[in-house]
Amino acid sequence: MALYAKYETDTSFDYLEKIIDILDEPICILGGWAVYLTVNKKFNEALGLDYLGSRDVDLGFHIDPSMNKTKLSQSTMKKALNILETNGFKPQGFRYYKEIEYGTDKELSKEEAEKKPTHDIFTIFIDPIVDYVHPLFKTVFNFDPVDESFLTHVFEDKTKRKELTEFSKLLWLPTTDVLLATKIKSAINRQKDEKFIKDICDIYSLSWYSDIKYHKINNEVHKILEESYFKKLQKRINQDKSVFNKANIATGIDSEIIMNTLESLC
């Protein structure tokens, strides 16, 4: 049983490819699609099915703390967001989105979407994420960004990123240990919803189905994250043990195996 509807993840992947086509390279991919691109080959080889897709597209951007207002308004992120808006993505808080009609794949205008029942609409979200919140960010961009400090590793240390060339542009992915660290941070603050289940699936799959052996990943992620994060993760999963059964349904992997991996990691 898939965690998300296949139509939604297929559509999201289609838009990931479209976004890659229109943005300047290198393009940094985070979140669920970064996990998919990291683990899917070995996951498929082991289980005979593709790993879980994502409904959202997360893009990473480097913000130089030394930038002034002019430089910030000319930054790679500003140019990328302008390109998204030119191509029909609408801003909503820190996110950008399009509304798609189920079945026809038609992109809907605001007026068209308002006339349709919500179950006939899939909203694809693009989430820009920065490595540093510049004091002038809101002045230039008109919203408060989501930030992930570990992104700095990806942009400033070549050993902390992987380069993909399977698409039409050069993509950067965080290395498995950095990506795993972001997922642990994310899981700690999740509510009891499908995103928490997805984080648990991602943490397990990054531990076992990347190109790095489990014990090395375990060691590396403990170098990145303070021990307090692992204690918080242990506390979080203790609050909701049912998440492992839900992760089993989503991936087909035994719930006890997933639980043992998470507890070993902690």
TORTI-810670 format. One line per field, with one value per atom (N, C-alpha, C): residue in one letter; residue number from 1; x, y, z; atom name. Coordinates in steps of 0.02 Angstrom, whole numbers, plus 50000, padded with zeros to 5 digits. Layout:
REM residues N
residuo: (A ...)
num: (NUM ...)
u: (X ...)
v: (Y ...)
w: (Z ...)
atomo: (CA ...)
REM end
This chain:
REM residues 266
residuo: (M M M A A A L L L Y Y Y A A A K K K Y Y Y E E E T T T D D D T T T S S S F F F D D D Y Y Y L L L E E E K K K I I I I I I D D D I I I L L L D D D E E E P P P I I I C C C I I I L L L G G G G G G W W W A A A V V V Y Y Y L L L T T T V V V N N N K K K K K K F F F N N N E E E A A A L L L G G G L L L D D D Y Y Y L L L G G G S S S R R R D D D V V V D D D L L L G G G F F F H H H I I I D D D P P P S S S M M M N N N K K K T T T K K K L L L S S S Q Q Q S S S T T T M M M K K K K K K A A A L L L N N N I I I L L L E E E T T T N N N G G G F F F K K K P P P Q Q Q G G G F F F R R R Y Y Y Y Y Y K K K E E E I I I E E E Y Y Y G G G T T T D D D K K K E E E L L L S S S K K K E E E E E E A A A E E E K K K K K K P P P T T T H H H D D D I I I F F F T T T I I I F F F I I I D D D P P P I I I V V V D D D Y Y Y V V V H H H P P P L L L F F F K K K T T T V V V F F F N N N F F F D D D P P P V V V D D D E E E S S S F F F L L L T T T H H H V V V F F F E E E D D D K K K T T T K K K R R R K K K E E E L L L T T T E E E F F F S S S K K K L L L L L L W W W L L L P P P T T T T T T D D D V V V L L L L L L A A A T T T K K K I I I K K K S S S A A A I I I N N N R R R Q Q Q K K K D D D E E E K K K F F F I I I K K K D D D I I I C C C D D D I I I Y Y Y S S S L L L S S S W W W Y Y Y S S S D D D I I I K K K Y Y Y H H H K K K I I I N N N N N N E E E V V V H H H K K K I I I L L L E E E E E E S S S Y Y Y F F F K K K K K K L L L Q Q Q K K K R R R I I I N N N Q Q Q D D D K K K S S S V V V F F F N N N K K K A A A N N N I I I A A A T T T G G G I I I D D D S S S E E E I I I I I I M M M N N N T T T L L L E E E S S S L L L C C C)
num: (1 1 1 2 2 2 3 3 3 4 4 4 5 5 5 6 6 6 7 7 7 8 8 8 9 9 9 10 10 10 11 11 11 12 12 12 13 13 13 14 14 14 15 15 15 16 16 16 17 17 17 18 18 18 19 19 19 20 20 20 21 21 21 22 22 22 23 23 23 24 24 24 25 25 25 26 26 26 27 27 27 28 28 28 29 29 29 30 30 30 31 31 31 32 32 32 33 33 33 34 34 34 35 35 35 36 36 36 37 37 37 38 38 38 39 39 39 40 40 40 41 41 41 42 42 42 43 43 43 44 44 44 45 45 45 46 46 46 47 47 47 48 48 48 49 49 49 50 50 50 51 51 51 52 52 52 53 53 53 54 54 54 55 55 55 56 56 56 57 57 57 58 58 58 59 59 59 60 60 60 61 61 61 62 62 62 63 63 63 64 64 64 65 65 65 66 66 66 67 67 67 68 68 68 69 69 69 70 70 70 71 71 71 72 72 72 73 73 73 74 74 74 75 75 75 76 76 76 77 77 77 78 78 78 79 79 79 80 80 80 81 81 81 82 82 82 83 83 83 84 84 84 85 85 85 86 86 86 87 87 87 88 88 88 89 89 89 90 90 90 91 91 91 92 92 92 93 93 93 94 94 94 95 95 95 96 96 96 97 97 97 98 98 98 99 99 99 100 100 100 101 101 101 102 102 102 103 103 103 104 104 104 105 105 105 106 106 106 107 107 107 108 108 108 109 109 109 110 110 110 111 111 111 112 112 112 113 113 113 114 114 114 115 115 115 116 116 116 117 117 117 118 118 118 119 119 119 120 120 120 121 121 121 122 122 122 123 123 123 124 124 124 125 125 125 126 126 126 127 127 127 128 128 128 129 129 129 130 130 130 131 131 131 132 132 132 133 133 133 134 134 134 135 135 135 136 136 136 137 137 137 138 138 138 139 139 139 140 140 140 141 141 141 142 142 142 143 143 143 144 144 144 145 145 145 146 146 146 147 147 147 148 148 148 149 149 149 150 150 150 151 151 151 152 152 152 153 153 153 154 154 154 155 155 155 156 156 156 157 157 157 158 158 158 159 159 159 160 160 160 161 161 161 162 162 162 163 163 163 164 164 164 165 165 165 166 166 166 167 167 167 168 168 168 169 169 169 170 170 170 171 171 171 172 172 172 173 173 173 174 174 174 175 175 175 176 176 176 177 177 177 178 178 178 179 179 179 180 180 180 181 181 181 182 182 182 183 183 183 184 184 184 185 185 185 186 186 186 187 187 187 188 188 188 189 189 189 190 190 190 191 191 191 192 192 192 193 193 193 194 194 194 195 195 195 196 196 196 197 197 197 198 198 198 199 199 199 200 200 200 201 201 201 202 202 202 203 203 203 204 204 204 205 205 205 206 206 206 207 207 207 208 208 208 209 209 209 210 210 210 211 211 211 212 212 212 213 213 213 214 214 214 215 215 215 216 216 216 217 217 217 218 218 218 219 219 219 220 220 220 221 221 221 222 222 222 223 223 223 224 224 224 225 225 225 226 226 226 227 227 227 228 228 228 229 229 229 230 230 230 231 231 231 232 232 232 233 233 233 234 234 234 235 235 235 236 236 236 237 237 237 238 238 238 239 239 239 240 240 240 241 241 241 242 242 242 243 243 243 244 244 244 245 245 245 246 246 246 247 247 247 248 248 248 249 249 249 250 250 250 251 251 251 252 252 252 253 253 253 254 254 254 255 255 255 256 256 256 257 257 257 258 258 258 259 259 259 260 260 260 261 261 261 262 262 262 263 263 263 264 264 264 265 265 265 266 266 266)
u: (50043 50000 50044 50036 50076 50056 50104 50090 50052 50070 50036 50006 49955 49925 49976 49976 50025 50018 49957 49948 49986 49983 50014 50090 50118 50192 50217 50179 50199 50197 50145 50139 50194 50209 50263 50330 50343 50406 50409 50352 50349 50368 50342 50357 50429 50456 50527 50568 50552 50589 50579 50518 50504 50542 50546 50581 50656 50682 50753 50767 50720 50729 50734 50698 50693 50743 50770 50815 50888 50928 51000 51034 51083 51120 51179 51204 51180 51116 51074 51011 51015 51004 51009 50941 50935 50873 50877 50824 50821 50757 50745 50681 50669 50604 50584 50614 50619 50648 50722 50756 50827 50836 50792 50795 50782 50730 50714 50773 50804 50860 50921 50925 50981 50972 50911 50901 50864 50832 50785 50817 50877 50908 50917 50948 50960 50895 50849 50785 50748 50749 50716 50750 50816 50852 50835 50827 50814 50742 50695 50624 50581 50610 50573 50520 50524 50479 50515 50487 50518 50505 50552 50544 50489 50467 50413 50432 50386 50395 50374 50374 50356 50303 50264 50214 50241 50294 50323 50393 50415 50483 50520 50574 50614 50679 50691 50751 50794 50860 50906 50943 50953 50988 51038 51095 51147 51137 51135 51131 51195 51233 51296 51281 51303 51290 51318 51368 51400 51363 51311 51273 51239 51240 51199 51132 51089 51021 51023 51068 51072 51094 51145 51170 51117 51081 51028 50973 50957 50904 50927 50993 51020 51045 51029 51055 51024 51056 51031 50960 50946 50879 50827 50843 50796 50781 50833 50823 50780 50792 50754 50680 50666 50596 50561 50598 50570 50552 50596 50583 50520 50514 50454 50390 50392 50332 50318 50369 50360 50328 50341 50314 50250 50217 50150 50144 50200 50195 50178 50130 50106 50134 50153 50179 50124 50139 50094 50137 50147 50193 50263 50298 50365 50365 50306 50301 50277 50287 50260 50219 50165 50120 50085 50061 50015 49959 49900 49843 49831 49829 49824 49758 49723 49662 49677 49649 49658 49636 49677 49658 49677 49666 49682 49751 49780 49844 49842 49783 49776 49795 49837 49853 49796 49772 49712 49729 49693 49698 49662 49674 49641 49565 49539 49467 49441 49478 49457 49459 49510 49516 49460 49439 49386 49319 49311 49248 49246 49304 49307 49308 49280 49285 49358 49376 49446 49473 49429 49454 49471 49454 49473 49537 49569 49629 49688 49745 49808 49851 49874 49916 49989 50030 50101 50136 50174 50210 50284 50315 50387 50410 50454 50478 50551 50565 50634 50661 50721 50751 50820 50836 50900 50945 51010 51057 51068 51047 51059 51004 50974 50922 50955 50962 50993 50947 50976 50935 50891 50912 50874 50829 50826 50790 50717 50681 50610 50599 50645 50640 50644 50687 50697 50645 50629 50588 50515 50501 50432 50403 50446 50422 50480 50462 50511 50527 50590 50608 50611 50607 50625 50701 50735 50807 50831 50886 50919 50994 51023 51093 51140 51120 51164 51174 51132 51141 51209 51234 51299 51353 51349 51397 51395 51335 51326 51358 51349 51373 51448 51474 51543 51593 51569 51614 51596 51639 51626 51616 51645 51639 51570 51530 51465 51407 51423 51370 51385 51331 51336 51310 51342 51322 51287 51228 51190 51186 51193 51189 51137 51093 51043 50990 50981 50931 50962 50924 50950 50998 51003 51047 51087 51139 51179 51140 51130 51096 51146 51135 51172 51124 51145 51110 51156 51129 51170 51194 51254 51276 51229 51231 51182 51182 51241 51244 51212 51223 51193 51117 51095 51024 50990 51023 50997 50991 51040 51038 50977 50963 50905 50840 50838 50777 50766 50819 50813 50788 50817 50794 50720 50700 50631 50583 50601 50557 50543 50591 50584 50523 50509 50457 50392 50388 50327 50269 50209 50149 50134 50079 50060 50023 50061 50031 50076 50057 50095 50166 50178 50246 50293 50267 50307 50322 50271 50281 50334 50329 50376 50447 50455 50521 50550 50510 50533 50555 50514 50532 50598 50605 50665 50727 50721 50778 50800 50752 50769 50803 50772 50796 50864 50876 50942 50995 50975 51022 51044 50999 51014 51019 50992 50989 51026 51071 51112 51176 51224 51287 51339 51318 51364 51337 51381 51361 51333 51287 51250 51296 51346 51387 51426 51446 51481 51434 51374 51324 51308 51299 51284 51338 51400 51456 51458 51448 51452 51397 51336 51280 51287 51320 51333 51387 51427 51476 51442 51388 51353 51305 51267 51215 51239 51222 51235 51191 51214 51178 51106 51096 51029 50976 50997 50949 50927 50973 50956 50912 50924 50881 50811 50806 50740 50705 50743 50712 50687 50727 50705 50641 50639 50580 50520 50531 50476 50447 50489 50462 50432 50456 50425 50354 50340 50273 50223 50248 50203 50233 50232 50259 50219 50158 50117 50146 50192 50221 50259 50284 50322 50277 50217 50169 50147 50140 50120 50177 50239 50296 50301 50283 50281 50231 50172 50120 50144 50180 50203 50259 50303 50363 50365 50326 50329 50384 50420 50474 50447 50468 50443 50450 50397 50396 50449 50464 50514 50584 50597 50661 50671 50619 50622 50633 50596 50603 50673 50700 50767 50821 50812 50860 50858 50797 50790 50819 50806 50831 50906 50933 51006 51038 51007 51033 51035 50984 50980 51030)
v: (49940 50000 50062 50105 50165 50216 50254 50307 50364 50379 50431 50401 50434 50410 50412 50360 50355 50414 50436 50493 50554 50564 50623 50620 50562 50557 50557 50527 50528 50600 50637 50707 50749 50737 50773 50761 50698 50682 50716 50718 50752 50826 50856 50927 50937 50888 50891 50896 50855 50857 50923 50949 51014 51071 51069 51121 51117 51056 51048 51079 51070 51097 51173 51207 51280 51317 51284 51318 51313 51360 51358 51306 51272 51222 51253 51220 51157 51169 51118 51122 51074 51100 51059 51033 50966 50933 50907 50920 50896 50854 50836 50805 50737 50723 50657 50634 50680 50659 50647 50683 50669 50599 50580 50512 50461 50472 50426 50416 50472 50468 50434 50435 50404 50329 50307 50238 50194 50223 50184 50125 50133 50079 50017 50025 49967 49942 49987 49967 49923 49943 49905 49837 49837 49773 49725 49751 49708 49685 49730 49716 49709 49727 49719 49772 49828 49884 49949 50003 50068 50094 50136 50168 50220 50242 50291 50357 50384 50450 50505 50566 50624 50664 50701 50746 50816 50834 50901 50898 50955 50961 51011 50989 51031 51052 51117 51143 51179 51166 51197 51256 51309 51369 51393 51416 51445 51520 51547 51619 51641 51683 51708 51762 51753 51803 51872 51876 51940 51981 51952 51988 52050 52104 52162 52154 52203 52198 52189 52225 52219 52149 52123 52056 52003 52013 51965 51965 52024 52029 52002 51991 51962 51891 51861 51795 51740 51682 51623 51606 51612 51596 51645 51709 51759 51745 51730 51714 51652 51601 51538 51550 51589 51602 51644 51690 51728 51682 51634 51586 51544 51522 51484 51524 51588 51630 51642 51652 51662 51600 51542 51479 51457 51505 51492 51469 51464 51445 51506 51498 51554 51549 51605 51603 51594 51556 51547 51540 51595 51595 51583 51532 51517 51468 51445 51393 51422 51383 51399 51339 51352 51296 51305 51249 51246 51198 51211 51166 51128 51062 51017 50979 50973 50935 50860 50822 50750 50720 50675 50638 50671 50737 50772 50804 50814 50847 50921 50949 51019 51064 51114 51164 51213 51223 51263 51334 51382 51450 51454 51509 51518 51514 51545 51546 51476 51439 51371 51326 51333 51290 51304 51366 51384 51352 51334 51306 51230 51199 51126 51101 51043 51014 50996 51001 50992 50923 50872 50804 50796 50846 50844 50883 50907 50949 50919 50915 50900 50962 50983 51042 51021 51039 51024 51084 51071 51123 51119 51177 51184 51220 51190 51219 51240 51305 51328 51329 51302 51296 51327 51369 51404 51376 51387 51364 51418 51479 51534 51586 51608 51659 51728 51760 51826 51878 51926 51977 52017 52022 52060 52015 51951 51904 51925 51938 51954 52019 52067 52130 52118 52072 52058 52009 51957 51902 51905 51946 51954 51893 51849 51793 51770 51734 51705 51634 51619 51555 51497 51437 51377 51370 51354 51349 51280 51259 51197 51210 51216 51236 51185 51121 51070 51079 51119 51134 51166 51202 51235 51184 51124 51071 51056 51052 51033 51085 51148 51201 51217 51205 51226 51168 51106 51049 50997 50989 50943 50872 50854 50785 50772 50825 50818 50825 50815 50816 50763 50740 50694 50730 50719 50751 50700 50717 50675 50708 50668 50695 50656 50618 50579 50624 50683 50729 50776 50826 50872 50923 50926 50974 50939 50973 50946 50956 50900 50903 50889 50923 50908 50878 50823 50793 50794 50803 50794 50722 50710 50642 50609 50543 50506 50527 50538 50557 50625 50673 50739 50734 50697 50689 50654 50603 50568 50615 50658 50706 50753 50775 50819 50783 50718 50679 50667 50656 50648 50712 50768 50833 50844 50825 50833 50790 50726 50679 50700 50730 50750 50795 50838 50888 50873 50814 50796 50780 50794 50772 50701 50672 50604 50606 50611 50612 50575 50575 50535 50560 50624 50649 50619 50605 50571 50499 50465 50397 50398 50447 50452 50464 50506 50518 50453 50413 50350 50303 50299 50258 50283 50349 50377 50363 50370 50357 50284 50239 50168 50155 50180 50165 50196 50257 50288 50247 50216 50176 50113 50084 50019 50016 50064 50057 50112 50146 50194 50159 50199 50169 50165 50177 50174 50123 50083 50032 50063 50026 50052 50078 50039 50059 50123 50133 50195 50254 50245 50298 50317 50265 50275 50318 50300 50338 50410 50419 50485 50531 50505 50548 50569 50526 50544 50598 50605 50660 50727 50723 50784 50809 50762 50781 50771 50818 50809 50752 50722 50665 50682 50746 50767 50753 50755 50741 50668 50623 50552 50536 50571 50562 50587 50642 50669 50622 50593 50546 50484 50458 50401 50417 50476 50497 50503 50529 50539 50473 50423 50359 50320 50332 50299 50323 50384 50413 50383 50352 50327 50265 50209 50147 50121 50144 50121 50144 50193 50217 50162 50113 50059 50012 50000 49961 49998 50064 50105 50107 50109 50108 50041 49987 49920 49918 49947 49948 49989 50043 50087 50057 50018 49993 49918 49880 49808 49778 49820 49797 49784 49730 49710 49767 49779 49835 49829 49767 49757 49773 49757 49773 49849 49884 49957 49986 49960 49985 49972 49912 49896 49942 49958 50003 50073 50098 50165 50167 50115 50113 50104 50065 50057 50124 50160 50225 50273 50269 50314 50294)
w: (50000 50000 50000 49950 49945 49998 50021 50070 50038 49975 49937 49874 49847 49785 49728 49687 49633 49585 49571 49526 49553 49618 49648 49645 49661 49658 49586 49540 49469 49443 49461 49440 49471 49534 49567 49533 49514 49480 49411 49377 49313 49321 49375 49386 49411 49446 49464 49400 49351 49287 49251 49253 49220 49253 49319 49357 49342 49339 49322 49253 49207 49139 49138 49182 49177 49222 49273 49319 49296 49320 49306 49349 49321 49359 49396 49448 49477 49518 49519 49556 49615 49674 49735 49754 49758 49775 49846 49885 49954 49963 50026 50044 50013 50001 49980 49914 49865 49801 49805 49851 49862 49891 49937 49965 49910 49870 49815 49769 49748 49702 49733 49800 49835 49844 49859 49880 49829 49779 49739 49703 49676 49639 49682 49741 49784 49817 49831 49859 49809 49746 49693 49683 49685 49677 49733 49794 49852 49857 49840 49853 49790 49733 49671 49659 49694 49683 49697 49669 49678 49749 49771 49837 49833 49892 49897 49863 49825 49796 49844 49819 49860 49825 49863 49833 49822 49858 49854 49823 49798 49772 49816 49848 49892 49856 49853 49821 49872 49869 49916 49884 49924 49900 49952 49927 49969 49973 50034 50045 50080 50047 50074 50126 50188 50241 50225 50182 50167 50114 50085 50033 50060 50020 50036 50001 50007 49979 49904 49870 49797 49776 49809 49792 49806 49861 49879 49826 49800 49750 49682 49675 49613 49623 49679 49698 49655 49658 49623 49644 49709 49733 49705 49705 49678 49605 49566 49496 49487 49529 49524 49539 49591 49608 49555 49525 49469 49411 49397 49344 49359 49422 49442 49431 49451 49443 49369 49330 49257 49226 49255 49229 49265 49297 49322 49394 49431 49501 49542 49588 49628 49699 49729 49797 49849 49901 49958 50020 50056 50112 50085 50112 50088 50030 50009 49957 49891 49838 49772 49749 49713 49698 49631 49605 49549 49567 49541 49552 49487 49493 49435 49439 49383 49382 49378 49425 49425 49358 49332 49272 49208 49202 49139 49140 49199 49208 49189 49181 49161 49219 49204 49255 49260 49320 49331 49353 49326 49351 49419 49454 49519 49511 49459 49448 49431 49391 49374 49435 49476 49536 49585 49591 49638 49619 49555 49532 49537 49556 49558 49631 49644 49711 49726 49789 49808 49789 49789 49773 49699 49658 49587 49573 49627 49619 49658 49625 49659 49657 49716 49721 49728 49680 49682 49714 49767 49803 49790 49780 49775 49838 49876 49939 49933 49927 49927 49999 50009 50076 50074 50123 50124 50179 50171 50222 50276 50260 50307 50298 50354 50350 50356 50301 50298 50331 50369 50402 50353 50290 50241 50197 50215 50172 50161 50214 50207 50168 50176 50139 50064 50043 49972 49945 49984 49958 49981 50031 50056 50090 50115 50157 50201 50254 50299 50273 50262 50231 50280 50253 50290 50282 50337 50332 50356 50329 50349 50348 50406 50412 50381 50378 50350 50275 50244 50173 50158 50207 50198 50180 50210 50193 50118 50091 50021 49974 49990 49946 49956 50015 50030 50033 50035 50042 49988 49939 49883 49906 49963 49988 50019 50027 50058 50009 49944 49894 49841 49810 49754 49692 49636 49574 49529 49507 49462 49394 49342 49274 49233 49266 49230 49198 49226 49201 49150 49130 49079 49108 49173 49207 49261 49284 49340 49405 49441 49506 49562 49617 49678 49729 49759 49816 49876 49936 49995 49998 50025 50036 50086 50089 50129 50202 50231 50301 50314 50269 50276 50267 50217 50205 50264 50291 50349 50409 50418 50473 50466 50404 50394 50409 50393 50405 50480 50517 50589 50622 50601 50627 50611 50552 50530 50571 50581 50615 50687 50718 50789 50800 50752 50760 50723 50694 50656 50703 50678 50711 50689 50714 50696 50629 50574 50508 50460 50395 50348 50338 50352 50345 50397 50456 50507 50486 50459 50434 50379 50333 50278 50304 50355 50385 50412 50445 50473 50417 50364 50305 50275 50270 50240 50282 50347 50392 50385 50386 50378 50311 50257 50190 50176 50201 50194 50232 50286 50326 50290 50248 50220 50144 50107 50035 49996 50029 49993 49970 49945 49922 49978 50040 50097 50147 50175 50222 50287 50318 50376 50431 50450 50508 50494 50432 50415 50416 50390 50392 50464 50504 50576 50608 50595 50624 50599 50533 50503 50527 50532 50553 50626 50666 50736 50742 50690 50689 50672 50633 50611 50665 50694 50743 50814 50857 50928 50955 51010 51038 51059 51074 51095 51042 50978 50924 50925 50940 50942 51002 51057 51116 51102 51065 51047 50999 50952 50905 50942 50989 51028 51067 51096 51133 51087 51027 50980 50957 50941 50918 50976 51037 51095 51106 51084 51092 51043 50990 50938 50904 50940 50913 50853 50846 50789 50722 50724 50662 50625 50661 50629 50589 50615 50577 50514 50520 50462 50411 50435 50390 50355 50390 50359 50302 50313 50261 50201 50214 50160 50119 50151 50116 50105 50144 50140 50183 50220 50263 50333 50364 50429 50480 50517 50564 50618 50640 50692 50666 50603 50573 50569 50549 50546 50616 50665 50733 50761 50748 50773 50743 50679 50646 50677 50688 50718 50788 50827 50896 50898 50851 50846 50828 50782 50761 50820 50862 50920 50975)
atomo: (N CA C N CA C N CA C N CA C N CA C N CA C N CA C N CA C N CA C N CA C N CA C N CA C N CA C N CA C N CA C N CA C N CA C N CA C N CA C N CA C N CA C N CA C N CA C N CA C N CA C N CA C N CA C N CA C N CA C N CA C N CA C N CA C N CA C N CA C N CA C N CA C N CA C N CA C N CA C N CA C N CA C N CA C N CA C N CA C N CA C N CA C N CA C N CA C N CA C N CA C N CA C N CA C N CA C N CA C N CA C N CA C N CA C N CA C N CA C N CA C N CA C N CA C N CA C N CA C N CA C N CA C N CA C N CA C N CA C N CA C N CA C N CA C N CA C N CA C N CA C N CA C N CA C N CA C N CA C N CA C N CA C N CA C N CA C N CA C N CA C N CA C N CA C N CA C N CA C N CA C N CA C N CA C N CA C N CA C N CA C N CA C N CA C N CA C N CA C N CA C N CA C N CA C N CA C N CA C N CA C N CA C N CA C N CA C N CA C N CA C N CA C N CA C N CA C N CA C N CA C N CA C N CA C N CA C N CA C N CA C N CA C N CA C N CA C N CA C N CA C N CA C N CA C N CA C N CA C N CA C N CA C N CA C N CA C N CA C N CA C N CA C N CA C N CA C N CA C N CA C N CA C N CA C N CA C N CA C N CA C N CA C N CA C N CA C N CA C N CA C N CA C N CA C N CA C N CA C N CA C N CA C N CA C N CA C N CA C N CA C N CA C N CA C N CA C N CA C N CA C N CA C N CA C N CA C N CA C N CA C N CA C N CA C N CA C N CA C N CA C N CA C N CA C N CA C N CA C N CA C N CA C N CA C N CA C N CA C N CA C N CA C N CA C N CA C N CA C N CA C N CA C N CA C N CA C N CA C N CA C N CA C N CA C N CA C N CA C N CA C N CA C N CA C N CA C N CA C N CA C N CA C N CA C N CA C N CA C N CA C N CA C N CA C N CA C N CA C N CA C N CA C N CA C N CA C N CA C N CA C N CA C N CA C N CA C N CA C N CA C N CA C N CA C N CA C N CA C N CA C N CA C N CA C N CA C N CA C N CA C N CA C N CA C N CA C N CA C N CA C N CA C N CA C N CA C N CA C N CA C N CA C N CA C N CA C N CA C N CA C N CA C N CA C N CA C N CA C N CA C N CA C N CA C N CA C N CA C N CA C N CA C N CA C N CA C N CA C N CA C N CA C)
REM end
